[in-house]
Amino acid sequence: MDNLNDLTIEKMFGIPKLLPLREDEYAVDGLPYCKKCKTARFVDITTSDNERHLIRTNCDCLEAELKKKQQQEAIERRIADFKKRQKLTMMGEKYLNARFNDAIITENNEKAYESARNYVLNAKQIKENNIGLYIYGDNSSGKTYLIACICNALVELGYSCTFTSIPKLLAEINRKTRENGMSQAEIVDTLSKKSFVFIDDLGKEFLGNRQDYEWVKAEKLLLEVLNARYGNGLPTIFTSNYSFEDFATKFGLDKAILERVNEMSTKVIKLEGDNFRDEALQEKAKIADKLGI
């Protein structure tokens, strides 16, 4: 049949004009098949008025390539979307790549990471029930990295998050007077609507004199943020160098703040026994030694 011209075939069999072959095709009864996977690259359709049409289509291997390309494009879109939403978290560059799978798990933090993973796995119920966390421990115990893992995992799941600190928010408000930063009302309104808000290093902003202007501003901003999120029933995750008992007694804060932090910290997690900063410095020192420094 390969030697018959299109007109002869149409007259003998009622088949419409044949599809021209491509370099990677061979013909079976004058119709195109893929040389690689040996499957057809056409469909034969008969319309309601009995007209037959040959329409080009993908063979199995081209269909597989198309599916793979679509999957890759979907992955790239998800990554781009993730990075866009991650940028909105205000997270510092240092923690953008924090992931549970890359965390250094020790005997001291194993339970904390298990709780953190479960927090993410049950994010829907966590959000619905407004379950917050208060994570405390010494400097360099890994508190910030832990909550960065939680934040990034929640962002991957599609939740809106903000990862910040009170000093960072105050700096943004101060920038408002110089450039186009956000006002305090705008910041509070934004944070009031986020699915999850992470407030890092709570307490450090209150180490100065209680009469200082910045101290007073920090207290006022913290209370407004807490009240806004409490009113909307949305979870907040805190880290601090201080246990809640120390936090409550050390700074002489407004009682309303202490009550809010206490109410919003459904679960308290302590990190102790590790000093990741010392380990990082030791690794850097080894590199410096190798470089003859």
N, C-alpha and C positions, 0 to 999 in steps of 0.2 A: 504494500500500500504506500510505502514511502516514496515510490516513483510516480504516483498519481498526482496530477496537479490539483489545485484547490477546486477549480470548477468541476472537474470530473467527480471528485469526492462529494461535492454538494449535490450533484445530479444523481449519483448512485445511492448515497446514504442519507441525504437530507442534512448533512453536517455542515455548519457554516464554515466560512473561511478559516483555515488553520492558522495557529499562532506561530510566528517565525521563531526558529530555534536560536538560543544564545550559546555562547562558547562553552558554558558549563552544563549544557543539556544534550540529551540524545532523544531520538524520536521512537515512539512505539505507536504503530498505526498512525504515523504522522503527527502525533501529539507529544508535547514536551515533558521529559522526565529529568530529574536531577542526576547528574553523573556520580555525585558523591553519596547521596542517601538512597538513590534509586526510587524515589517516590514522585508522584505526579505534581506538576506545577500548573495545573489547570482544574477547573470544575466545569462540568457539562450541565447547563441549566436549560430546562424546558419551561417556557412561559405558559400562561393559561390559554393562550391562543395557539399552542403547539409549536411555537418557534423555539429552535434550539440555539443556544449561545455558548461559545467557549470563552471562559473568563480566566485570565491569569490569576494565580494564587501562589502562595509560598509552599515549597516542599517542606518536609519535616525538619531538615537541618536549617533552612532559612527561618522557619517559624521559631526554632529553638534559639537562633541568634537574635531574632527580634525580641523574644521574651527576655533573654539575658540582658539585652541593651535597655529594655524598659525597666527591668529590675535595678540595673545600675543607675539609670536616671532617677528612679524613685529613691534610691539610697542617697544619691547626691542632693536631691531636693530635701530629703529629711535632714541631712547634715547641714545644708545651708539654712534650713528653717531652725534647726537646733542652735546653730551659731548665732543666728539673729536673735532668738529668744534668750540665749545665754548672755548676749551682750546687754540685754535689758535687765539682767539680774544685778548689774553693777559690780560683778565679781572681778577681783584683781587678776591680772595676767597670770600670776603665779599659780593660781588654783583652777584655771580653765580646763586643765587636763586631769584633774583629780577624779579618779575612778576607784570603785571598790576593788576591782580586779588587780589594780596596781598598788593598793595600800599595803603597808608593812604590818602584818598581823603578828602580835606578840601575845604572850600569856597575860599581859596586863591589859591589853585593849581588845582581846578576842570577844569578850561578852558585849562590849560597847558596839563593835562592828556588827555583831549578830543582831543586836537591837536596831541598829541603823538600817540594816538591810530589810528587816521586817517592817520597819517604818515605811520604807519605800514600797515594798510589796503590797502593803495594805493601805496605800495612799488614799484611795477613795474613801474608805471608812475613817481613816485618820482625819481627813479634811471635813467629812460630814460631822464627826464628833468633836472637832476642834481640839485635837490632842497635840499639845506642844511639848517641847523638850528643854531641859536646862542641863547643859553639859559643862562640867567644870573640872579644873585640874591645873597643875603648875604650868609655867611657861614652857613651851616646846614639847608638851605632852601629846600633841597631835589633834587638839580640839578643832582648829580651823580646817585642817585637812579633812577630818571626819565629816564636818557639816558641809564642806565643799562637795564631797562624794554624794551626800544626800541630795544637795541642791542640784547638781548636774544630772543625777539619776531622775529626779522629779521633772526637770526641764525636758529630758529625753522622753518622758511619758506625756509631755504636753502641758504640764502645769506652769502657770505663771509664778515666778519667784523673784525675790529681791534678796541679795546677799550684801550686807552692808554693816556699818557700825554707826553709832551716834556721832562721833567726831567727823566721819566721812559725810554724813548728812548735813552737819553744821557747816562743813567746808563748802558744800554745794549751795547752802542758803547764803553764806557769805559771798559766794561768787555772784549771786543774784545782784548784789549792789554794784559789782564791777562789770559784769557781762550779762549774758542771758541765762543765768542759772535758774534753778527752780526755787520758788518761794516756799516758806514753811507750810503754808496751806496746801500748795500743790504737792509737796512731798508727802504730807500726811494723807491727802486724798488718794495719791497713787498707791501708797503702802496699804491703805485700808482695803483695797480691792484685790491685792495679790493673793493667790491661793496659799502660798507659803512665804513667810519673811524670816530671814536669818539675821540675827543681830549678834555680831561677833564682839568679843572682848568687852562685854558689859561690865562696867565698874571702873575701867581705866579713866574714863572721862570725868570721874568724880574724885580723883586723887588730890586735886588742888584745894584751894580755899573756897569754902562754901559761899563766900560773899562775892567771888569772882563773877564777872558778867558772863563768861563762857560757861561756867558751872551752872549758873541759873538757866541759861539758854538750853543747855543739855538736858537738865531736869524737865523743863517745860516741854521740849520736843519729845523726849522719851514718853512722858505721860500722855501726850496727845496721840502718839503713834499707838501706844498700848490700848488706850481707850477706843480708838477707831477700829482696831482689829478685834478687840474684845466685843465691841458692839456688833460687828459683822460676823462674829463667831468663826473667825479664821485662825488657824494655828500659827504660832510663832516659835522659832527655835533660837535659844540663847546659848552663847558660850561665855564663860567667865573664868578668871583665875580664882574666884572666890566661891566657896560653898554658899548656898542660899542663906544660911544662918549668918555667915560673915558679911555677905552682901547686905543683909537686913540691918546689921548692927554697926557696920564700919563707917558708913557715909552720911548718916543722918538724913536720908532721903525722905521725901514726902511719903506719908503712910499709904496714900493711894497708889503710888508706884509699887511699893512692896506688895500690896494686896494683889495688884494686877499681875505682877511677875509670878507670884505664888500661884494664883488661879490659872495662869496660862501655861505653867510648867507642869504638865500632867505627869511626866516622868523625869526623874533626876538621874543623870548618868555621871559617874566619876571616872576620870582618866588619871592614872597615876603610875609611877614606876618607870616610864620611858622618857628619854630626852633626845628627841630626833634632831634637834639643832646641834647638839654636841656631836652626834654621829655624822651629820652632814659636814660639820667643820673638820672632823677627823679625815673624812674622805677628801675634802678639798686640800687639807694639809698634805696628804699622801701624793696628790697630783702635783702640788707645788714642789715637794721633795724630788719627784721624778724630773721636774723641769729645772732642777738645780737652784731653786729659789730658797 
